[in-house]
Amino acid sequence: MMDIFGVMPKTPASKPSFVSTQIRSGRYLFLDLPRNRSGPLTIVCAGREICDADFLVERDTFDYFALEFVISGRWRLSGPDGTEVLEPGAVFCYGPGIAHTIELLEGNEPTKCFLDFTGRNARALLRESGLDYGKALYPRSSGWLEGLFEQLLDCSDMEPESAKVIGRRLTELILIRLKEDSQGSFSRSTDPERTYLRCRTFIQEHFIDLHSVAEVAAECDIDPAYLSKLFRRHSGEAPLRYLTRLKTARAAELMIRRNYNVRQAGKAVGYDDPYHFSRVFKRVHGISPAGFRSLRESRSRSAADPG
């Protein structure tokens, strides 16, 4: 399913109290809180959040095991072994009995993903993956991790039992893939990846006003062909598609949350021609914006009148 459908979860569980409210917008998968934490690996919730400028979380402990992934912005992580500044691409974890502080330092569209889970083998899987409390890891390429988080959040449109099974498998896949990456050099990014992350962060922070890859390349002082090469190497996605995906996802959010019509949503993200916007939206997400609005309205009516 399309990633934009995850904005309004189909799964019935409510937002847990431990999920931060210091966000501008977010997309989530919430499942029922597990009663038996000594059973098999069980996903509790997952999310992708654009955070407030004053985002700060301070905890003495946490009920579940958690993995977080920094997509953009600069953050500070404090834990039992000290403090570390996190750059885009960082992965870190925490869990029961571990005091930690997560603080945003800077970023126009500071974005991160999180995954909370439990189970008798959860700690062992984290350790085997190469993660350890209070220490950030930097995978050689982060595109695959962002893609797997998107698949996790797609589970929000599934029936709860299916979401639980697929969510567990995707969690295991994330940890296994991290384990494989940790066999090589898990360190801060190389110069080409730093350039890629810098350009991707620029797109994330300015996508509404950007219109072309050439414009991105000029602003980032990089050759357009090299920019495309970096994106395909590190994310498997062309920079124009990434830019377009951000624009259309924001337009979908405006249609859902603010009841924008198709023309208004397209114009808000830089498409003055509603027909061109509709073609682009359908090419990216497989459905027209008008069809998307109708589908969400139909689902909302069904949820409000289950009988």
N, C-alpha and C positions, 0 to 999 in steps of 0.2 A: 504494500500500500504506500501511498505518498506520505512523505514526512510531514506535510502540513496538517494531515488529519489528526496527528497526535495532540493538537492544542487542546482538544476537549476529550478527555479520556472516556472510553466506554466502560473500563473496569470500575466496579462499584465502590472501592475503598476511598475514604476521604483523605485529604492531605494530612499527613502526620504532623504533630506539633513540633517535631525537631527539624522540619524543613524550614529554612530561613524565609522570612518575609521581606528581606532587604533586596528585592529584585525589581527590575523594570518589566521584564516579561520572562515567561518560562514555558517549557513543554515537559510534561511529566508522564511517568507510568507509576501508578500507585496500586499496590496489591495489599491484600489483607495482612496485618501484622501476624507473624507466625507465633503460635502458642508453644511449639516444641522446638527449641533452639539447638537441641542435640540430634536432630534428625538430619536428613540429607540437605545438600546445599539448596537454599531457598532465597530467592530474590525478594526484597522488601519494597524497594522503590528505586527509580532512576529518574534523572532529569537533566535538562540542558537549560541554563539560566544566563540571562544578561543581567548583571548585578548593579545595584546602586553604587554611587561614588563613595559612599561611606560604609560599604559592606564590611562587617566584622563579625566573626563567630568565635566565641571563647567557650570551651567546654572542659570540664574536669574529666569526663569520660564520655563514652558513646555506647548505646545499647547494641549496636550491630557493627559488623565489619564494613568499612567504606573505602571505596576507590574513587579518586577525583582526577580529572584530566583538564588541564588549563588550555583553552583554545586561544584566548587573547587577553591582553592586559598583563600587568606585572603585579605579583602578589607576594605576601610574606607569610611563610609557614613557620610556626614556632611549636616545638615539641619537646620531649624529654631530653633530647641530645643537642638542643640549641635552636638557632633560627636560620632560615634559608630564604633567599629571594627566588621566586619562581618565575620563569619566563614561559612564553607560549611553547607548548609541547611537553610540559612537565606532567608527570604522573606521580601521585603520592597516595598514601593510605593511612588510616587510623582505625581504632577499634576499641573494644571494651577495656576500661582501665587506663586508657591513654589520654592524658591531658593534651590539648592542642588549641592553637589559635590560628585562624585563617583571616588575613586582612588584605583588602585591595589597596595597592599603592598608587596605581595610575592606569588609565585606559578609557577611551571614549565609548567603546562597546565591550566592556569586560565580560568575557563569556567563559563558562566552565561547565563541565558535565560531572555528574556524580552517580555512583552506583552503590546502594546499600544492600547487604545480604547477610545471611547467617547460616549455620549448619555446623555439624561436628567437624568437618574437614576444612572449614573456611579459612582458619588461620594457617593451616598447612599449605593450602593452595596459594595464599598470598605470599608466604615465604618462598615457596618453590618458584613463583613467578619472577622473583628477583626484587620484589618490593619489601620494604621494611619501614616500620613506623618512623615518621619524622624525617625521612630521606627521600628526596625527589629523584626520579629516574627520567631520562630523556630517550625515548625510543628512536632508533635510526630514522624511522618515518612514522609520522603520526596520522597520515591519511586513513590508514586501515582502522585505527582506533576510533576516529570520528565516525567512520562508516558503520562500525559495529554498534556504537551508541545510537546512531539513527535507527538501526534495525531494532534495538531494544525499545526505543520510544514508539516505534511502529506497533509494538505489542499493545499499546493503549487502545487500539481500535479492535482488538480481538476479545473473544469471550474469556473470562477470568482464568478458566482452567488451561486453555491454550496459551494464554499469556504467561502463566506460571511455568509451563513446560519449556516453551521457547525461550523465555527469559533466563531460566536456569542454564540452558544449553549455550546461550550467547555469553553468559557470565563465565562459564567454563572456557569458552573459546577465547575470550579476552585474556584470561589468566594464562592459558596455554600459549597464546601468541606472545604475550609479554615474556614468558619463560624462554621461548625460542629467541626472541630479540636480545635477551639478557646474556645469551651465549657469546654475543659479540661485544662491541664497545658501547656500553650504556653511559653516555656522557653528554655534556652540553653539545649543542648542534655544531656541525661543521660550517664553514663559511657559506657554501651553497645553500644549506638548509636554513641558516640564519637569514640569508637573503630571501628565501622563499617565505619564511615565517614573517619577516618584516613586510613583505608585499601582501601576504594574506591578511595580516592584521590591518594594514592600510585599507584593503578592500572592505573588511568587516566594519571598520569605523566610518567609512565614507561611501558605502555602496549606494545609498539613495541618490547621491549627487554624481556618481560615476556613470559613464555611458559606453565606454569601450576599453579594450585591452590596451590600446595605444595610449589612452589617457592615464591608465594605471601605471604603465611603464614609464611615461614621462614624469609623473609625480614621484615615482620611486627611483628615478634615475637609473633605469635598466633597459636593455634592448628588448623590444616586444617578443622577438623569437626566443630569447633566452628565458624570459618570463614564462612563456608557454612551456618550454622544456622543463623548467624547475617545477611547475605545477604538475605536469604529467609524471615526472619522476617521483615526487614526494607525496602526491595525493591521487594520482591516476585520473585526474579531472582537469579539463582545460580551464584556464582562468576566466574565460567568458562565461562558461557554464556555471562556475562557482558564483560569479557576480550575479548572473541571472537568477540562480537558485535563491540567493539571499533576497533579491528584490521581490520575487514572486511569493516567497514564504512570508515576507513582511506584508505584502498586499493581502494574502490570505488571512493573516492575523487581523488586519484592519477590517476585513469583511466580517470576520467572526465576532471580534470584540467591540467594534465601533459601528457595526452595521453599515459600512461603506458599500455603495453600489460599485459595479465593475468599473465605471468611468472614474469615480473618485479614488478607488484603490489603485488603479493604474497610474493616475496622475500623481498620486502621493509618492510613488517610487520612481517617477521619471518617465512614464510613458504617456505622452499627450494624446496619442492615437489609441482609442480603446480597442479597435480591431486588431492593431498590431500587438497590443498587450494581451489580448485573448489568445492570439496565435502562439505567442511566446509562452504564456502560462500553460497552455495545453501541451506544448512540446516538452516542457520540463516535467509536468506533473501528470500528464495523461488524461486530463479532464479540463474543460473550459472553466473560466472563473464563474460564469453564470451557472454552469452545472454544479460546481463546487458549492456555491451559495445555496442552491436548491437542495442539494444532498444534506448539507449541515442543518438547514431549516427543517427538513423532513426528520432527521435524527433527533433534533431538539424537541419536535412535537411528539415523537414516539416516546422519548424519555419522560416528557411531562405527562403523557397519558398512556401509561403502560397497558391499561385495560382496553 
